[in-house]
């Protein structure tokens, strides 16, 4: 997600701004397209079509992140589950009286769950260890959650799925009370879509919903060769380009914008100074886009871009500092053989 830029005069208000409150999509478009430089928040990608396109991205040969993280889960799921259970037992040892209710079984919460294709590996480990578990997936896409529920119902009938349609960035998390340990998943390097300050805020908000001894499993993409990184966001089949352009299609459909998708191009590059991949939509000509619902016309110069996404790449030291600043103590990290991706278990303190 792009940092909040300064206000810009490179737009034309058609009439007085509407007095009624705007919905989140309209408000995000108004703020981002009247800023300098222009930006749109990454959560706008994930309408139904965007979620489907992202699932296709995860299967691309250039996009190593999903298959690398999945392989880590496949190799270490039982150990991850055991470590999370042990952390809770250690934190709560001696705090339960003989008359108190005994702790329940470990449950799994996931931010940005999507279709939960990788999560099933971890849920299967929970079922092997304790017979059953509860899964609380949180995502902005109801279609993705429906698919996740259907898949898990077919493959893991010992998992009670309780989905929540919500934007974990803009909505207040409100996890239902639980007597046992909670393992919160924030995987897929989704944390990398946010600036360091935003990432810390998200983790702090999550920490506020957890109890000491609960755990966070954080998936992070690590710094590596520029060519490998850039290929993952500029695939030969141009699925990522379709995913990026879909945000304009969404604005056309939901708030009546007049973006001509053929007048924009997908651009992605690695910004080494900020350790992040940046995705942009570049205007191929000088043009004006009208958004009547916002009483707004937005002008673009040829070559001007809309910054649509950041994907930060991490070092071990940065991961440790981020977790500690957010109220977690790193406990154990698993990586792949190439050291391209890290999965870190951290305990709420």
Residue pairs with C-beta under 8 A, 6 or more apart in sequence:
1 41
1 42
1 43
1 193
1 194
1 195
1 198
1 309
1 310
2 32
2 37
2 39
2 40
2 41
2 307
2 308
2 309
2 310
3 39
3 195
4 31
4 35
5 35
5 36
5 37
5 38
5 39
6 35
6 36
7 34
7 35
7 36
8 34
8 35
8 36
8 37
8 38
10 36
10 38
10 298
10 299
11 33
11 34
11 296
11 297
11 298
11 299
12 288
12 296
12 297
12 298
12 299
13 295
13 296
13 297
14 290
14 292
14 295
14 296
14 297
15 295
16 295
17 294
17 295
18 293
18 294
18 295
22 30
22 294
24 167
24 170
25 44
25 250
25 251
25 254
25 255
26 254
26 255
26 293
26 294
28 40
28 41
28 43
28 44
29 40
29 44
29 251
29 255
29 257
29 291
29 294
30 294
30 296
32 38
32 39
32 40
32 41
32 306
33 40
33 289
33 291
33 296
33 298
33 306
34 296
34 298
37 304
37 305
37 307
38 298
38 304
38 305
38 306
38 307
39 306
39 307
39 308
40 247
40 306
40 307
40 308
41 169
42 193
42 308
42 309
42 310
43 140
43 167
43 169
43 170
44 247
44 250
44 251
44 308
45 54
45 243
45 244
45 246
45 247
45 308
45 309
46 54
46 139
46 140
46 141
46 144
47 141
47 246
47 250
47 254
48 141
48 143
48 144
49 246
49 249
49 250
50 141
50 243
50 246
50 247
50 250
51 114
51 115
51 141
51 143
51 144
53 239
53 242
53 243
53 246
54 114
54 243
55 114
55 115
55 117
56 239
57 63
57 235
57 239
57 240
57 243
58 65
58 66
58 67
58 117
59 66
60 235
60 237
60 239
60 240
61 235
62 231
62 232
62 234
62 235
62 236
63 232
63 235
64 228
64 232
64 340
64 341
65 188
65 189
65 221
65 232
65 341
66 117
66 118
66 188
68 336
68 338
68 340
68 341
69 118
69 187
69 188
69 189
69 219
69 341
69 343
70 117
70 118
70 121
71 336
72 334
72 335
72 336
72 341
72 343
73 80
73 118
73 121
73 122
73 343
74 121
75 334
76 334
76 343
77 121
77 122
77 124
77 125
78 125
78 128
78 129
79 334
80 122
80 125
80 217
80 334
80 343
80 345
81 106
81 122
81 125
81 126
81 129
81 183
82 129
83 215
83 331
83 332
83 345
84 106
84 181
84 183
84 215
84 217
84 345
85 106
85 129
85 181
87 181
87 213
87 215
87 331
87 345
87 347
88 103
88 106
88 180
88 181
88 213
88 214
88 215
89 213
90 213
91 212
91 213
91 347
92 103
92 212
92 213
96 102
96 103
101 179
102 179
103 179
103 180
103 181
104 178
104 179
104 180
105 130
105 131
105 132
105 133
105 134
105 180
106 126
106 130
106 133
106 180
106 181
106 182
106 183
107 133
107 134
107 135
107 136
107 178
107 180
107 181
107 182
107 183
108 119
108 122
108 123
108 126
108 133
108 134
108 135
108 136
108 182
108 183
108 184
108 185
109 135
109 136
109 137
109 138
109 175
109 182
109 183
109 184
109 185
110 116
110 119
110 135
110 136
110 137
110 138
110 184
110 185
110 186
110 187
111 138
111 168
111 184
111 185
111 186
111 190
111 202
111 206
112 138
112 139
112 168
112 186
112 188
112 190
113 119
113 137
113 138
113 139
113 144
113 145
113 148
113 163
113 185
114 139
114 141
114 144
114 148
114 188
115 144
115 147
115 148
115 151
116 135
116 137
116 148
116 151
116 152
117 151
118 187
118 188
119 135
119 137
119 148
119 185
119 187
120 151
120 152
120 155
120 156
122 183
122 185
122 217
123 133
123 135
123 152
123 156
123 159
124 156
126 133
126 159
126 183
127 133
127 156
127 158
127 159
131 158
132 158
132 159
132 160
133 158
133 159
133 160
134 159
134 160
134 162
134 178
135 152
135 159
135 160
135 161
135 162
136 162
136 163
136 164
136 175
136 176
137 145
137 148
137 161
137 163
137 164
138 163
138 164
138 166
138 168
138 173
139 145
139 148
139 163
139 165
139 166
140 165
140 166
140 167
141 165
142 165
145 163
145 165
148 161
148 163
149 161
149 163
152 159
152 161
153 161
162 176
166 173
168 202
168 205
168 206
169 194
169 198
169 202
172 205
173 205
173 206
173 208
173 209
174 209
175 182
175 209
181 213
181 214
181 215
182 210
182 211
182 214
182 215
183 214
183 215
183 216
183 217
184 206
184 210
184 214
184 215
184 216
184 217
185 216
185 217
186 202
186 203
186 206
186 216
186 217
186 218
186 219
187 217
187 218
187 219
187 343
188 219
189 219
189 220
189 221
189 311
189 341
190 219
191 199
191 202
191 203
191 218
191 219
191 220
191 312
191 322
192 199
192 220
192 221
192 276
192 310
192 311
192 312
192 313
192 314
193 309
193 310
193 311
193 312
194 202
194 310
194 312
195 310
195 312
196 312
196 322
199 312
199 322
200 322
200 325
200 326
203 216
203 322
203 323
203 326
203 327
203 328
204 326
204 327
206 216
206 326
207 216
207 326
207 327
207 328
207 348
210 216
210 348
211 348
212 347
212 348
212 349
213 347
213 348
214 347
214 348
215 331
215 345
215 346
215 347
215 348
216 323
216 328
216 345
216 346
216 347
216 348
217 343
217 344
217 345
218 319
218 323
218 343
218 344
218 346
219 341
219 342
219 343
220 314
220 319
220 341
220 342
220 343
220 344
221 311
221 313
221 314
221 340
221 341
222 313
222 314
222 315
222 316
222 335
222 339
222 340
222 341
222 342
223 275
223 313
223 314
223 315
224 313
224 338
224 340
226 270
226 272
228 340
229 270
229 277
229 313
230 268
230 269
230 270
230 277
232 277
233 240
233 268
233 277
233 279
233 311
234 240
234 266
234 268
238 266
240 266
240 268
240 279
241 265
241 266
244 266
244 279
244 281
244 308
244 309
245 261
245 264
245 266
245 281
247 281
247 308
248 257
248 259
248 261
248 264
248 281
249 259
249 261
251 257
251 259
251 291
252 258
252 259
255 291
255 293
255 294
256 291
256 292
256 293
257 289
257 290
257 291
258 289
258 290
258 291
259 289
260 287
263 283
263 284
263 285
263 287
264 281
264 282
264 283
264 284
264 306
265 281
265 282
265 284
266 279
266 280
266 281
266 282
267 279
267 280
267 281
267 282
267 305
268 277
268 278
268 279
268 280
269 277
269 278
270 276
270 277
270 278
270 313
271 277
271 278
274 310
274 312
275 312
275 313
275 314
275 315
276 310
276 311
276 312
276 313
277 309
277 310
277 311
277 313
278 307
278 309
278 310
279 307
279 308
279 309
279 310
279 311
280 305
280 306
280 307
280 308
281 305
281 306
281 308
282 303
282 304
282 305
283 300
283 301
283 302
283 303
283 304
283 305
284 302
285 302
286 299
286 300
286 301
286 302
287 299
287 300
288 297
288 298
288 299
288 300
289 297
289 298
289 299
289 300
290 296
290 297
290 298
291 297
291 298
314 342
316 333
316 342
319 330
319 333
319 342
319 344
320 330
323 329
323 330
323 344
323 346
324 330
327 348
327 349
328 346
328 347
328 348
328 349
329 346
329 347
329 349
330 344
330 345
330 346
331 345
331 346
331 347
332 344
332 345
333 342
333 343
333 344
333 345
334 342
334 343
334 344
335 341
335 342
335 343
